[in-house]
Structure formats: structure tokens, C-alpha cells
């Protein structure tokens, strides 16, 4: 039985018919006027002058331009920060400013403005620093810049600490009482500043602002939705060479929020994860075709490297996971810092436990990334163990930390001593639908309008086929009332190994339209699955059983030829009848059992032993080149048939024996029965095996 990872909570009761799917999605998202929501445009953008200090920031920037002062834009290495730098750099270039840009290296500097960057800025004779997507927590750094006579303008959207930096201006929604919508990305704050500087010409940067907003998972409502509408339209005809190249190399057949989330933003983010975020900035600000072509190849290479590093690091993490840990901690010097956050999330999803992944350098310094399972508050967990940490920060669901290598085991003990309330996380589901009732046109309509978060629940789907794609993705073919649908689960083989053909499942998934070779069909993007029936998982032919078995969650009973041979199999199944899952593992015994249940083959063994005449069994097994298990059972059968006499440790083959029937040997009869069972579990159809085992367990 495959249990779901989440508690499924549908937002509307009962089965929703096809014609009501779209209206239900709108209702779930509190969209009263669909036409207005998706036509929101410039009129819905909030006046930038309602932001705290923005007029002051504008005045100082224009003064710097007028006096030909050097300006430094300092950003962050994620997609929001990269887009913020690019947008503001292009804005200031329009005003002929003497402008430079920089951002931290995540492996050396960490997040945000830092003292190393401050020293570099001072040495460059910079007069004005503008931070984008960071800065509101950089109290000491801003003080150092002030002391050097350098003004700072902060544009940020992150949490405000107890003390504000003494910057010349701080542009931040949470400091702006009159700004009605607070949840905007760092790039949106930068865009607002651009609006004050170049007016309506800032519309050229709707695409950059939209990409940063989507990548930073800002809520798609209010002016964010207006920006999405404007940005998608701008991106479809973008004049930004870098964005043109990203679209071209991503092979996009449609430009919508889904494409940004899963194609464009990850490529921009990948460079930052490898400490090469400046490659992405350069791509987004260049107007040179030769440079754009060279840079997109770097970006593609960075993205491929990031994916490869993630796969390698995840495999390394899996080797070190202790599934008995209450909170999983993995520490290694073989992990790349740029992907430990992704690995932590993948471990959480697989093992259903909060997870900390730590990469350790040659000096024994550990940097960790932690992700929460469900509603567990990992920041509170770090608070309780702060004496073991050098520094830490984040929020309840994601956090980062630094720790000395020698403290890691003590931290593991501290984590394991904390008791969480075992409460399965909630998976919000838009509605339950009958998959066979859903029409392709309605899913295409939803997809075109970027409702990529829509999720649906289906029940009683039958698995008719399963495949591994690209060595790491699972594809299931599911049947509903005779119709077949493809279902995909990316970057995981869990459902390939924990489901078998014939299993009846319930599923939560998104729905998309796959247009392969101009043939459109609905496909499911799996989010969670449960199989409430008795299961037999067939790993009998697995070449990597230990690895494949690790994907199977929950309790199961393992059976193989050795277990059948060495136990009363029927009694074993009865004793374990509470197990809802049985796993058939590869053969352990390399023996041809035909040699022990066929009279002719047993006759050959008997003639061999007759020539030896007298032997000790342990010596015989060592000296004769014959399968030991077969030989041992053959001797046992011959003793029972009175063909061999046992005298203490010695066996003597009798010369004058009376012809006897093999059926008189209890061992022979038992082996005949056990061979039937072994042949069944290794050579029969899974459906037959399942029926046989289920019947025995129910007796």
C-alpha cells in the first residue's frame, strides 16, 4: 500500500464537471471578474511616489548623473537580484550615467552587501551605491560607506530588522504607509525607481520585472498580476537580446508563467548557484549580438552543470542518509554549495522529514541549507540549538547556517531529541474531476492563461505501464474507463519503484496539454499518489536492488528464493498478514533446483556419492565442485530414503539398496512445493503472484 505524502484538502466538495472547471478555478483564487483580472494593465500599477523615500532617491540619482559621479548598483545572485541589476543598469544607461554593477559570490561573500564589497567600492571612487533586492539588513556596511563619504540608496523587499541602516534613502514597501500592496519583489521596487527616473519609457522593462517577480514566487494578485500581464505581452516581442536568446534556447512553444517558472528563471538562477551570476547580468544588459551569442552558451553550460551537480550531490546525499534520524542531517566534503538547498528539498520530499544538508570545506567549516517538512518550524529548531552554530538565519520553512565540522554530530543529537507533532502536511487541491470527462480544450484554455498551479484529484486510475525517462524521470500510463493518459513525475523514480502495472491509484496532479508531433493530448503532472490496495512490487530483475529499494516508502515484507527455501512460507505470510506491501527481491541462491526434484539428476548425484562411499558432509561440501545447497539437500533426501546411512558425523552410502520412491522423502516433497513457489514469484505474471500471495495472507 502506497500512502500519500500529504493530506489532500479539496477546496470545493463533490465532483466538478468539465464545464465548471474554469469557473471553479477563478472562484478558488477569489477572481470575481475574469476579464478584468487578465486584462489588468498599466492602470493597475500603483503610483511609485507612494513608496517611502523614492523621491529622495530619485533626486540623489539625478544629482549624481548631473555631476558625473560614479554609481554602483549592488544586487543579489538569484533571479530577482539579477533582473533587478539589469533593469536599473539599463535605466541609468538611458540617462547616460556613469554606472557600474556588482553582486556577491555566494561561495565567498554570502548574501547581500558585505565588507569586502564595501572595500572594493571605496577603492573605485564610487560616489553613490544603490542596492537592489538586498541592503535593508546591512547596517554595518552602510555605516562604513557613510564614513567613506559614499551615499547609499537601498531598494529592497526583505524582512526589516530591529535597526535600519543609516542610508540616504530606503525604498521599501513595508516602510511605506501609503503604499497599499506590500508583497512585491525586489525587481518591482527597482522598476518603481526606474519609473520615477524615465517615466513611461520604463515600460520597456516590464519583461525583466515580470521574470523576477515570478521567480521570487510573489503572489499573483493586485499589481503583481498587472505586471504579469504586461510582462508576458512585452516578452513575446522583447527587444532584449539576452531574453531573445533565452527564449530561443529554451525551445518555448508558448510564453506564459509556466514557461518562466520552469524554463527561463531556472537558467538565470543556475549561474548564481555556481558563483557565475555576472554571466546572467551581462546577458540581460548586452546589446551586442556577438556577446549575446557567447553569453547564452555560457548560461546554457551553467544550467547543464547545475543540473549535473544536483544529480551527483543528491546521489551522494542519499548514500549518507540515516532514515532513522528524526531530522535528517547529511554532511560531506563532496557536495557543491550551490545545490545543497535543492538537495535538501529533494530529500525532504523523498523521506518526508525535515532535512539539513551541509557541505564541509578543507578547514572543517560547514555551510548548511535546511528545508522543512510540512509545517515543522525549522527556525525554532535552530534557535534551540544555536549554541552549536556559528550563525544561522531564514524562516520556518527554509534556513541556512554555518557550523564547525566537529559540532555536526552533536547537532544531530540535538535535532533528534526534539519531538515534533506528527502532523502530515496539507496539499491544497482545487477540485476533484473525472479525468475521462475533462476536455482538452478546457485544459488548453487554462494553460494559456497561466494557471500552472491548478491541481486536481482523480480516483480509481489503473496503472497500465511504467517507464523511466532520461534515467531520472517517471512516466506512468494510467487508464480511466478505457482511456489512457500519460502521467509524469520529474526528477524522481519513486513511483516507478513503488507502483506496479495493475495497481489502482488515487492521484493529485496538474493537467497540461502535450503537443508532441502536432498531436495534442492531456497529460498529468503528478504531485502525490496513493494506492490503498495490497501491492506486490516486483524488483526481481533489479540490477541495483539496494538503490531501487530506497525509493519505496513505508513498511513492506521482502521475499526471495532464500526466504522461501529457509522458511515455512505459508506460515511466514500468515504471520505477516498486516503488511500491505510485498517486495520481491532478486534471487540470492544461484542453484538449479531441477537437479534436486528430477529423479535422473538425483541419480547422478547418488552415483557420485556412491563412488566416494564414505564422507563427512562439511568436508564433502568443500572438496567437490558442486552447488552446496543442492548437494546438502540431496544427501538429506538420500538419508530419508535409506540410501545413505548417517553414523555420527559420517555418511556411508549403502551398497545393497532396495528401489524406493522419491515421494517417500518429506524433504523432496517440501522442495517440490518450494520450487513451485520460487518459479511463481520469479517467472509468473505479477497479477498471478499478487492473487496467490493475497490469498495466502488472508487465510
Secondary structure, DSSP 8 states (H G I E B T S, - for coil): -B--SSEEEESS-SB--GGGHHHHHHHHTT-S-HHHHHH--GGGS--GGGSTTHHHHHHHHHHHHHTT-EEEEEE-SSHHHHHHHHHHHHHHHHTT-EEEEEE--TTTT-SS--HHHHHHHHHTT-SEEEEES--TT-HHHHHHHHHTT-EEEEE--S---SS----SEEE-GGG-TT-S-----HHHHHHHHHHHHHGGGGGGGHHHHHHHHHHTT--SSHHHHHHHHHHHHHHHT---HHHHHHHHHTT-SS-SHHHIIIIIHHHHHHHHHTT-HHHHHHHHH---HHHHHHHHHHHHHHHHHHHHHHHHHHHHHHHH--TT-SSEEEEESSS-GGGHHHHHHHHHHHH-S-EEEEEE-TTSEEEEEEE-STT--HHHHHHHTGGG-SEEEE-SSEEEEEEEGGGHHHHHHHHHTS-------EEEESEE--GGG--HHHHHHHHHTT-TT--EEEEEEEEEEEEEETTTEEEEEEEETTEEEEEEETT--HHHHH--TT-EEEEEEEEEEEEETTEEEEEEEEEEEEB-S-EEEE-TT-SSHHHHHTT--S--EEE-HHHHHTS-HHHHHHHTTT-SEEEE--------THHHHSHHHHHHHHHHHHHH-EEEHHHHHHHS-S-HHHHHHHHHHHHHTTSEEEETTEEEE-SS-----GGG-HHHHHHHHHHHHHHHHHHS-HHHHHHHHHHHHH-
